[in-house]
Amino acid sequence: MRRVYKRRQSTMVDELDKRIGHRMPVEPPPGGMQMSLTLPPEYPAAEVSRNAAAAGLHARPLSLYCLADNAPNALHLGFAAVPDRAIAPAAEALANAILASGPGGSA
């Protein structure tokens, strides 16, 4: 399963980087089945999360997991349960949700 999760992680990072890497860094996690994506301030995580939900994606703002008010402007993303063939379309939908939440509001 480690190879499967590593492949999915790599695909997710590569697909996001292709679409939004020119606007924000997409850092691969050290391992695991999920990752966080830090967003620049002009892309509010809560708004991105709402846009992603409208596209059928689960991209939760990290603030949902924090007790303090100083949560990073970031998303919690899971990829382990996403079939390989669905990762690229999901990354594209997430990138569109992110870009729609920022300056100009267009993907």
C-alpha positions, 0 to 999 in steps of 0.5 A: 500500500505504501507504493500506492499512496506514494504514487497517489501523493506524487500524482497529486503534488505534480498535478497541483504544481502544474496548475497553481505552482506558478502562484504558490508552492506545492510541497510534497509531504514527507509521507502518509495519505494526506497533505496540507497545502499552504495558501497565500493570504489572497486565497482564503482557505475557508472560501477555497473550501466552499468553492471546492465543496461546490465542485464535490471535493473535500478540502478542509481549512486547517482552521477547523482543526485548530483551537487557537485563532492563529491557524495557518491559511492552509487546506487539509487534503486527502488522496489515499482513497482517491483512485489514480485516474481521478486524481488529475481531474480532482487536482484540476477542480481544486486548482480552479476552486483556489484560483476562483477564490483569489484576486480576480476570482477566475481560474 
